[in-house]
Amino acid sequence: MARFDSKVAIVTGGGSGIGAEISRELAAEGASVVVTDIRLEAAQAIVDQITAAGGKAAAFQQNTARWEDSEAAVTFAKATFGGLNLAVNNAGIGAAPQNIGDYKIEDWDRVRAVDLDGVFYGLRFQLPAMVESGGGAIVNMASVLGSVGIAQNAAYVTSKHALIGLTKVAALEYTAQGVRTNAVGPGFIDTPLVRSSLSPEALAGLEQMHAAKRLGKDKEVAALALFLLSDDASFISGSYHLVDGGYSAQ
């Protein structure tokens, strides 16, 4: 049997990057996956890949900054696949670099609404649904910037630090009810967006900031997330796991 046979999962921000890779790999290991994204067409494209490979998935449009969308995503998972056992709260955004003294209030509110409030909204509806389904596991996608700072990114860094605290509280409240919650902290991941937004010199400098002397890959983050969702991690709850190529070791 595959690790996630008969399990139902929600992956937010599943239309690209890390979320897309986690969605594909969960489905490849037997899960029925609700792929959510603020862009429905992006989520549907990943669902099409999954179903073409013989997996089970459905797309759902979700703006995680709206609590109503988080409730609706859980309701959709239950109606479509019969319950909810797994969730990856992966959706996240950033803002243009700016010092705190110049930080646009609307940028602070926008980033916090997705990166922190959106995860709380997800947990608010995912946790009771998983208890109802007999238990499960959740991974909240934090960042290496949940453990260290970086200048000119106050909203993102603050949200990711707070997310780790939220993860610990969820674990304390629900592990005994059969639902484990952990956080993953990726370093800088090699994506088309990162490569297109940095000059070759800046990209090389960023690579050198990692002990591995390279950026990470979506698959490397997905491998850790799937382990934490699996029964192999049955005694792991409330913790924060880095996959950062040694970025934070300096």
N, C-alpha and C positions, 0 to 999 in steps of 0.2 A: 504494500500500500504506500502511496505517496503521503508525505507528512501532513497534508491539509485536505485529504479526502473528506467529503461531506461537510467541510467548513464553509462558512459564508463570511466574506471580508468586504470592508469598505476601505478604499484608498483615496484620500482627498488630494487634489492637485495631481491626479493620476494621468493627465493628458500629455505630460512631457517629463524628461529628465529622470530623476530618481523615482518619482511616483510611478511613471510609466514602466520602468524596469521592475519595480516591486510588484506592480499589477501583473505583468507578464509572468514573472517567476512564481507568484502565488498560484496563478491559474495553471501553470505547467505542473505544479505539485498537487493539483486536485481541488483547489478552492474555487468556489463560485464568487466572482469578484464584481463588486459595484465600483466602477471607475468614475470618480467625480472630478469635475473641473469647472471653473467659471466659464470656460469655452466648451460648449457641448460638442462641437465638431472635433475638438482635440481629444476629448474623452472617447468619442465614438470611433475615432481612428485607432486608438489602442484596443478598444473592444473588438474591432474588426480583425486586428492582428491576432488577438487571443482566440477568437472563434475560428479563424482560418487554420489555426494550429490545433484545433480540436478541443479547446478549453471552453469554459462557461464564464460569461461576463455580460454586464449591462452597463450602459452609460447613464449618468445622471448629472444634470447641470446644478452646480452648487457654488454659491458665493459664501465662503465660510465666515465672512464678517457678519452675516445675518443668522441669528440663532434659529429662525424659522427654517432655513435651508438645512441646517444640521438635523433638526427634527424630521424634516421631510426625507432626508437621505436615509435615515434609519428606518422610517416607515416603508420606503421604497425597497430596501434590502429585505425586510421581513415579508413584504407582499410578493416580491419577485422570487426569492430563494428560500423563504420559510423561516428566517431567523437571522441572528448576527452572532458571530463568534470571534472575529478578528477585526482590528481597525488599525490603519496607519494614518495618523494626522500629519500629513506631509505638506499641505498647501502653505506657501509662505511667499512674502514679497520683501523688497528692500526699498530704499529711497536714495536719491542723489546725495553724495557726500556733502556734509555741512557741519560746521561747529555748533555746539549746543547753543551758544549765544546768538546764533543766526538761524537756528533750526525752525523751519516752517511748522507751525502748529498743525496744519492740515496733514503734513507728512507724518508727524508723530502719531496723530490719530489714525491715519490710514494703515500704517505699518503695524501698530499695536492691535488694531481691530482684526487683522488677519493672523498675525504671528502669535498672539497670545489669546485674545478674546475668542478667536476662531477655534483654537484648540479646546478651550474651556467649553464652548458650545458643543463641540463634538463629544467630549467626555460626558457632558450633561445628559445626552441622550443615548450614547453608545453603552455606557456602563450599566444602566438598568436593563437595557435590551440583552446584554450578554449574561447578566444574572438570570434573566428570564429564560435564556437559551441553555442554561446549565454551565456557564463559565466561558472564559475566553482569554484573550491577550490583546494588549494595545501597545503600539509603538508611537511615541510622539517624536517628530523630527525636529530636534533642536539644532545645534551647530557647535563646532569648536568654539564659536564666539558666545556660547553659553558658559564657558569656563574662563575665557580671557577677553580682554577688550581690544578694540581697534578704533582709532580716531575717526571722527566724522560719521559714525554710524550709531548714534545714541539709541534710536528707536529699535533697531534690529537687535543690538547687543542686549539692551534692557529686556526686550521681549523674550529672547532666548534664555537669558539667566532666569527670568521668572517662570518660564516654561518648565525648567528643571524642578523648581519648587512645587509647581502644580502636579507634576508627575509623581513626586514623593507623596503628596497628600492623597492622590488617587489610589496609590498602592496601599497606603495605610488604611484607607476606608474600604477597599474592595478585594484585596487579596484573599482574605478569609472567606469571601463569598465566591471565590473561584475565578476572579478576573485579575490577571497580572498587568501592571503598567510600567513601562520602561521608556527611557529617552535615548536617542542616538544622536551623536554629535559629529556630523561629517566635517572634514576639513574642506579645502577648496577643491571642487570637483571639475573635471575637464568637460565642459559643455560647449556647444557652439556659441552660446551667449557670452560665456567668459572669454573665449578666443576672439570673438568679434568686438568686444568692448575694451580690449587691452592691446597696446602696441606689442610687437615682438620683444622689445626690451623689458617692458613691464611684466609680460607673461614669464619671461625667463627669471626675473627677480622674484616673482611670486613662487615659482617652482623651487627656487633655492631656499625659501623660507621653511620648506618642509624637509625633515630629515631624509625622506625618501627621494628628494630632489626631483619630484614630479607632482603633478596634480592627481587627485583620486579619480576613480571611475565609478559610474553609476552602479555597476555590478558589485563593486566592493562594498558599497553602502547597503545594497539590497541583500547581500549575503548575511550581513550582521542583523539586519531587520528581520529576515526570515528565521534566523536562529532564535531570536528573542520571542518571536511569535509561536515557535514550535514547542512541543512538549519536552524537547531536549533542554529547554531553559526553564523547567518547571519550578526551580527554586530561586529564580531571579525575578525580583520585583522591586520597583522603587529606585532603580539605579540608572546611571547615566554612562553610556559607553561611547568612547571616542573612536572614530575611524578617520584619522587625520594625518597619517603618514609622518607622525612625529612633530607636527606643527607646534603643538602646545608643550612639547618637552623642553624647549629652549628656555 
